Amino acid sequence: MKMVSELVKYLKDPHAKKVQHYKERYQELDDLSNVAVDIGDASAYKSLQAEMKEVFFEYLTAVVVDSIYRLAPYVLIIWIISLKWPTITIPFVNWQVDIFGAFLVSYLLLHVGKWLIKPIKSIVYRLGLFGLGSSEATKI
């Protein structure tokens, strides 16, 4: 069961350890660079800055590869759906839209909705519009 859990964690975020390693290494080099500035060692500072650039670009590479791995399932889903339905028709306006565009717009709306739901939910609860006012919430 532990192996299955680790496999699922790896498939969900395959480069998490590598990204975290580069992030920690960059922070460590930044701290050492600040120490080199404090003690006035220019050669150590220059050496640390060169290594920081290398670590930063390795970090960026790992983040880009990780984001490609995260997008791959969506591309596969779009491809499979487009084999059956290359276009869909929007009912009331009778527009034909490519499945890729419809999927992309629905995906973006889903994430924008998730992003907007938190502030809206806090405002609604603060105003007590769900029937659970602040005085009733403290009684529970």
Secondary structure as GFF3:
##gff-version 3
##sequence-region A 1 140
A	DSSP	alpha_helix	2	12	.	.	.	ID=ss1
A	DSSP	alpha_helix	16	39	.	.	.	ID=ss2
A	DSSP	alpha_helix	42	84	.	.	.	ID=ss3
A	DSSP	beta_strand	87	90	.	.	.	ID=ss4
A	DSSP	beta_strand	95	98	.	.	.	ID=ss5
A	DSSP	alpha_helix	99	127	.	.	.	ID=ss6
A	DSSP	alpha_helix	134	139	.	.	.	ID=ss7
###
